Amino acid sequence: MILGRENKRRVHGCLIHVDIINGKIWIQRDGTEEGVASELVKVGVPKDRIVLGFRSPELRKNTDFAIA
């Protein structure tokens, strides 16, 4: 979670949102520097089990990750 103040306004939001849908890891939001997908691959999760849900299906076709 992102929590704090910026220009006297309260800031509150989600840094990472991940769902497991039909046995695949769907990354819905990724506000990290390294990238959640990269970290998952480093620990042995196959790319065909990771969906970059924050990208449109059209753009997902151009990645090494699962489309859906």
WOKA-V351455 format. One record per helix or strand. SS is the DSSP state (@ for helix, = for strand). FROM is the first residue (numbers start at 1). LEN is the number of residues. If there is no record, write none. Layout:
[[SS & FROM & LEN] [SS & FROM & LEN]]
This chain:
[[= & 2 & 5] [= & 9 & 5] [= & 16 & 6] [= & 24 & 7] [@ & 36 & 7] [@ & 47 & 3] [= & 50 & 3] [@ & 57 & 4] [= & 66 & 1]]
